[in-house]
Structure formats: structure tokens, C-alpha cells
């Protein structure tokens, strides 16, 4: 299962939301003004969220 983490100290949340816009598995979701991690077991490890994050807040680690 993937371990998806967000560095909320650097995350702009609703002002950005790029990661939630591009997540094909809908693991990263904008709820209110904060990005939340829903169903991390559904993560496909595509790392698109990491690529689009301007603040490098999103991290995905494979936990085999």
C-alpha cells in the first residue's frame, strides 16, 4: 500500500489544489480549503500529484 503524505506547512490547499485536480484515483481530494488523503490504498503510484505540486508538498512512498 502506498503511503501518501502532505506537508501541510507548505501546502496552499484551496489556493492551489493542483494535486487533487490531476489525481486519477481521487486519492487527493479538496475538502473545504484543505487537501485530504482518501483511500490511500487506491493510489496507483503514478506520482503525477508530486510532479504538479509547486511547493513539493506531496510525497508517495511504496510500503511493500
N, CA, C and O atoms as a MOPAC input file, in Angstrom:
PM7 MOZYME 1SCF
protein

 N      0.84100 1    -1.18100 1     0.00000 1
 C      0.00000 1     0.00000 1     0.00000 1
 C      0.88500 1     1.24400 1     0.00000 1
 O      1.93700 1     1.27100 1     0.63900 1
 N      0.45600 1     2.24500 1    -0.70700 1
 C      1.19700 1     3.49300 1    -0.77200 1
 C      1.00600 1     4.29800 1     0.50000 1
 O     -0.06100 1     4.29000 1     1.11300 1
 N      2.04900 1     4.97900 1     0.87300 1
 C      1.92500 1     5.93500 1     1.96200 1
 C      1.97900 1     7.31000 1     1.32800 1
 O      3.03100 1     7.75200 1     0.86700 1
 N      0.84900 1     7.97700 1     1.30900 1
 C      0.74700 1     9.31400 1     0.73300 1
 C      0.76700 1    10.30900 1     1.87700 1
 O     -0.01400 1    10.19200 1     2.82100 1
 N      1.65000 1    11.28200 1     1.79600 1
 C      1.71700 1    12.30000 1     2.83400 1
 C      1.72100 1    13.68200 1     2.19600 1
 O      2.14600 1    13.86200 1     1.05500 1
 N      1.24400 1    14.63500 1     2.95000 1
 C      1.21900 1    16.03100 1     2.52000 1
 C      1.86600 1    16.86400 1     3.60600 1
 O      1.52700 1    16.73700 1     4.78300 1
 N      2.79300 1    17.71300 1     3.21300 1
 C      3.40900 1    18.64700 1     4.15300 1
 C      2.49400 1    19.87300 1     4.22200 1
 O      2.59000 1    20.78200 1     3.39700 1
 N      1.61400 1    19.88100 1     5.20900 1
 C      0.62300 1    20.94400 1     5.31100 1
 C      1.23500 1    22.29800 1     5.63600 1
 O      0.59600 1    23.32800 1     5.42200 1
 N      2.46100 1    22.31600 1     6.14800 1
 C      3.12700 1    23.58700 1     6.41000 1
 C      3.45800 1    24.32700 1     5.11300 1
 O      3.55600 1    25.55400 1     5.09700 1
 N      3.62900 1    23.56800 1     4.02400 1
 C      3.96300 1    24.17200 1     2.73000 1
 C      2.77200 1    24.20700 1     1.76800 1
 O      2.81600 1    24.92100 1     0.76700 1
 N      1.71600 1    23.45200 1     2.05300 1
 C      0.58500 1    23.30200 1     1.13600 1
 C     -0.30600 1    24.54100 1     1.13900 1
 O     -0.65400 1    25.07000 1     2.19400 1
 N     -0.67100 1    24.99700 1    -0.07700 1
 C     -1.56600 1    26.14900 1    -0.22600 1
 C     -3.03400 1    25.75600 1    -0.27000 1
 O     -3.90000 1    26.62600 1    -0.37000 1
 N     -3.33400 1    24.45400 1    -0.19600 1
 C     -4.70800 1    23.96900 1    -0.13700 1
 C     -5.56700 1    24.44500 1    -1.28900 1
 O     -5.22800 1    24.23400 1    -2.45300 1
 N     -6.68300 1    25.08900 1    -0.96700 1
 C     -7.65800 1    25.52100 1    -1.96700 1
 C     -7.09300 1    26.56300 1    -2.92600 1
 O     -7.59600 1    26.70500 1    -4.04100 1
 N     -6.06900 1    27.28800 1    -2.51900 1
 C     -5.46600 1    28.28800 1    -3.40200 1
 C     -4.71300 1    27.63300 1    -4.55400 1
 O     -4.39900 1    28.29500 1    -5.54300 1
 N     -4.42400 1    26.35800 1    -4.43700 1
 C     -3.68900 1    25.62900 1    -5.47000 1
 C     -4.52500 1    24.44700 1    -5.96100 1
 O     -5.10000 1    24.49800 1    -7.04800 1
 N     -4.59100 1    23.39300 1    -5.16200 1
 C     -5.37500 1    22.18200 1    -5.43300 1
 C     -4.98900 1    21.46800 1    -6.72300 1
 O     -5.77800 1    20.68400 1    -7.25200 1
 N     -3.78800 1    21.72700 1    -7.23600 1
 C     -3.32700 1    21.06100 1    -8.46000 1
 C     -3.31200 1    19.54500 1    -8.29000 1
 O     -3.71300 1    18.81400 1    -9.19600 1
 N     -2.85300 1    19.07400 1    -7.14100 1
 C     -2.73300 1    17.63300 1    -6.91800 1
 C     -4.08200 1    16.93400 1    -6.98300 1
 O     -4.20300 1    15.85600 1    -7.56600 1
 N     -5.08900 1    17.54500 1    -6.38700 1
 C     -6.40600 1    16.91500 1    -6.40700 1
 C     -7.02600 1    16.96500 1    -7.80100 1
 O     -7.80300 1    16.08400 1    -8.17100 1
 N     -6.68500 1    17.98900 1    -8.56800 1
 C     -7.20500 1    18.10800 1    -9.93500 1
 C     -6.67000 1    17.00600 1   -10.85100 1
 O     -7.36900 1    16.56200 1   -11.76200 1
 N     -5.43500 1    16.56400 1   -10.61100 1
 C     -4.80500 1    15.60000 1   -11.52000 1
 C     -4.80800 1    14.16000 1   -11.02600 1
 O     -4.46600 1    13.25400 1   -11.78700 1
 N     -5.18100 1    13.92700 1    -9.79100 1
 C     -5.12700 1    12.56700 1    -9.23500 1
 C     -6.16000 1    11.66800 1    -9.91900 1
 O     -7.36000 1    11.85200 1    -9.71900 1
 N     -5.70400 1    10.68700 1   -10.73100 1
 C     -6.63800 1     9.84200 1   -11.46600 1
 C     -7.42100 1     8.87900 1   -10.57300 1
 O     -8.48900 1     8.40000 1   -10.95600 1
 N     -6.89500 1     8.60100 1    -9.39900 1
 C     -7.54400 1     7.65000 1    -8.49700 1
 C     -8.37700 1     8.36000 1    -7.42000 1
 O     -8.99700 1     7.70800 1    -6.58000 1
 N     -8.38500 1     9.68800 1    -7.45200 1
 C     -9.12400 1    10.50700 1    -6.49200 1
 C     -8.72800 1    10.21200 1    -5.04300 1
 O     -9.56200 1    10.17700 1    -4.13800 1
 N     -7.42700 1    10.00300 1    -4.86300 1
 C     -6.89300 1     9.80500 1    -3.51600 1
 C     -6.74200 1    11.16000 1    -2.82500 1
 O     -7.01800 1    11.29200 1    -1.63300 1
 N     -6.30300 1    12.15900 1    -3.57900 1
 C     -6.16600 1    13.50400 1    -3.04000 1
 C     -7.41000 1    14.29800 1    -3.41000 1
 O     -7.74400 1    14.44800 1    -4.58500 1
 N     -8.09300 1    14.80700 1    -2.37900 1
 C     -9.37600 1    15.46900 1    -2.58100 1
 C     -9.37400 1    16.79600 1    -1.82400 1
 O     -8.91700 1    16.87800 1    -0.68500 1
 N     -9.89300 1    17.82400 1    -2.47800 1
 C    -10.04000 1    19.11700 1    -1.81700 1
 C    -11.33300 1    19.09500 1    -1.00900 1
 O    -12.42400 1    18.94700 1    -1.56100 1
 N    -11.19300 1    19.24600 1     0.29900 1
 C    -12.35200 1    19.32700 1     1.18700 1
 C    -12.26800 1    20.64900 1     1.92300 1
 O    -11.40000 1    20.84900 1     2.77200 1
 N    -13.17400 1    21.54200 1     1.58900 1
 C    -13.10800 1    22.89000 1     2.15300 1
 C    -11.90200 1    23.60600 1     1.58100 1
 O    -11.81300 1    23.81900 1     0.37200 1
 N    -10.98400 1    23.97500 1     2.43900 1
 C     -9.77400 1    24.65400 1     1.96700 1
 C     -8.52100 1    23.80500 1     2.17500 1
 O     -7.40200 1    24.31700 1     2.13400 1
 N     -8.71900 1    22.49400 1     2.40100 1
 C     -7.59900 1    21.60100 1     2.71300 1
 C     -7.62200 1    20.37400 1     1.81100 1
 O     -8.68700 1    19.83500 1     1.51000 1
 N     -6.44600 1    19.93700 1     1.38400 1
 C     -6.30900 1    18.69000 1     0.63800 1
 C     -6.34300 1    17.53600 1     1.64100 1
 O     -5.61200 1    17.54700 1     2.63100 1
 N     -7.18600 1    16.55000 1     1.38200 1
 C     -7.24300 1    15.38700 1     2.25300 1
 C     -6.83300 1    14.14300 1     1.47800 1
 O     -6.90900 1    14.10300 1     0.25000 1
 N     -6.40200 1    13.13800 1     2.21300 1
 C     -5.98100 1    11.86900 1     1.62500 1
 C     -7.08700 1    10.85400 1     1.88300 1
 O     -7.35000 1    10.48000 1     3.02600 1
 N     -7.72600 1    10.41500 1     0.81100 1
 C     -8.81900 1     9.45200 1     0.91100 1
 C     -8.42500 1     8.15500 1     0.23200 1
 O     -7.92100 1     8.16900 1    -0.89100 1
 N     -8.64700 1     7.04800 1     0.89500 1
 C     -8.36700 1     5.72200 1     0.34000 1
 C     -6.96000 1     5.60300 1    -0.24900 1
 O     -6.82200 1     5.34400 1    -1.44500 1
 N     -5.92000 1     5.78400 1     0.55800 1
 C     -4.55200 1     5.70400 1     0.03400 1
 C     -4.23300 1     4.35600 1    -0.59900 1
 O     -3.31800 1     4.25900 1    -1.41800 1
 N     -4.97600 1     3.31600 1    -0.23000 1
 C     -4.74800 1     2.00500 1    -0.83600 1
 C     -5.10400 1     1.99300 1    -2.32400 1
 O     -4.70700 1     1.07700 1    -3.04400 1
 N     -5.84200 1     2.99200 1    -2.79000 1
 C     -6.19500 1     3.09400 1    -4.21000 1
 C     -5.12300 1     3.79300 1    -5.04500 1
 O     -5.23400 1     3.84800 1    -6.27000 1
 N     -4.10000 1     4.32100 1    -4.40300 1
 C     -3.04300 1     5.04900 1    -5.11100 1
 C     -2.36200 1     4.14300 1    -6.12800 1
 O     -2.02000 1     2.99900 1    -5.82800 1
 N     -2.17000 1     4.67500 1    -7.34900 1
 C     -1.54500 1     3.89200 1    -8.42100 1
 C     -0.05200 1     4.20700 1    -8.57100 1
 O      0.59500 1     3.72000 1    -9.49900 1
 N      0.48500 1     5.00900 1    -7.67200 1
 C      1.91600 1     5.38700 1    -7.68800 1
 C      2.31600 1     6.12100 1    -8.96000 1
 O      3.48600 1     6.07700 1    -9.34000 1
 N      1.39400 1     6.78800 1    -9.62500 1
 C      1.73000 1     7.48900 1   -10.87300 1
 C      2.59300 1     8.72500 1   -10.60900 1
 O      3.32000 1     9.16800 1   -11.49800 1
 N      2.52200 1     9.28000 1    -9.40800 1
 C      3.30700 1    10.42100 1    -8.96000 1
 C      3.01600 1    11.71200 1    -9.71700 1
 O      3.80700 1    12.65300 1    -9.65800 1
 N      1.90000 1    11.76600 1   -10.42100 1
 C      1.51900 1    12.99900 1   -11.11800 1
 C      1.30200 1    14.12800 1   -10.10900 1
 O      1.66100 1    15.27700 1   -10.36800 1
 N      0.71800 1    13.79500 1    -8.96700 1
 C      0.48700 1    14.80300 1    -7.92900 1
 C      1.79900 1    15.44800 1    -7.48000 1
 O      1.86800 1    16.65600 1    -7.25700 1
 N      2.83500 1    14.62100 1    -7.35200 1
 C      4.14400 1    15.12800 1    -6.96200 1
 C      4.72600 1    16.03000 1    -8.04900 1
 O      5.36900 1    17.03700 1    -7.75200 1
 N      4.49500 1    15.66300 1    -9.29900 1
 C      5.02900 1    16.43800 1   -10.41900 1
 C      4.39500 1    17.81800 1   -10.52900 1
 O      5.07700 1    18.78000 1   -10.88200 1
 N      3.10000 1    17.93500 1   -10.23300 1
 C      2.41400 1    19.21500 1   -10.41600 1
 C      2.46200 1    20.12500 1    -9.19800 1
 O      2.17300 1    21.31600 1    -9.31100 1
 N      2.81800 1    19.59600 1    -8.04800 1
 C      2.81800 1    20.40900 1    -6.82800 1
 C      3.93300 1    21.45200 1    -6.86900 1
 O      5.11100 1    21.09600 1    -6.88100 1
 N      3.56800 1    22.74100 1    -6.89200 1
 C      4.59600 1    23.78400 1    -6.98100 1
 C      5.42400 1    23.92500 1    -5.70600 1
 O      6.52500 1    24.47400 1    -5.74300 1
 N      4.90800 1    23.43600 1    -4.58300 1
 C      5.60800 1    23.57200 1    -3.30600 1
 C      6.24800 1    22.28000 1    -2.82100 1
 O      6.80100 1    22.22600 1    -1.72200 1
 N      6.17200 1    21.23000 1    -3.65200 1
 C      6.73200 1    19.92100 1    -3.31500 1
 C      6.21400 1    19.41700 1    -1.96800 1
 O      6.97900 1    18.95900 1    -1.12000 1
 N      4.90000 1    19.51300 1    -1.79500 1
 C      4.24600 1    19.10500 1    -0.53900 1
 C      3.84900 1    17.64400 1    -0.51400 1
 O      3.77400 1    17.04000 1     0.55600 1
 N      3.59400 1    17.06500 1    -1.68400 1
 C      3.04800 1    15.71800 1    -1.74600 1
 C      4.18600 1    14.70900 1    -1.91000 1
 O      5.09000 1    14.88500 1    -2.72700 1
 N      4.10900 1    13.64700 1    -1.10400 1
 C      5.12200 1    12.60000 1    -1.15200 1
 C      4.42100 1    11.24300 1    -1.17100 1
 O      3.44000 1    11.02700 1    -0.46000 1
 N      4.94400 1    10.33300 1    -1.99800 1
 C      4.40200 1     8.98300 1    -2.07200 1
 C      5.53500 1     7.99800 1    -1.84800 1
 O      6.55300 1     8.03300 1    -2.53900 1
 N      5.34500 1     7.12000 1    -0.87300 1
 C      6.33000 1     6.08200 1    -0.59400 1
 C      5.64400 1     4.73500 1    -0.73200 1
 O      4.53500 1     4.54100 1    -0.23400 1
 N      6.29500 1     3.82000 1    -1.39800 1
 C      5.77200 1     2.47400 1    -1.56200 1
 C      6.10300 1     1.68400 1    -0.30700 1
 O      7.27200 1     1.55100 1     0.05700 1
 N      5.08600 1     1.16200 1     0.35200 1
 C      5.28700 1     0.38300 1     1.57400 1
 C      4.97600 1    -1.07600 1     1.31300 1
 O      3.91100 1    -1.56400 1     1.69000 1
 N      5.88400 1    -1.76600 1     0.67900 1
 C      5.63000 1    -3.17700 1     0.37600 1
 C      5.66800 1    -3.99500 1     1.61900 1
 O      5.47700 1    -5.21000 1     1.56400 1

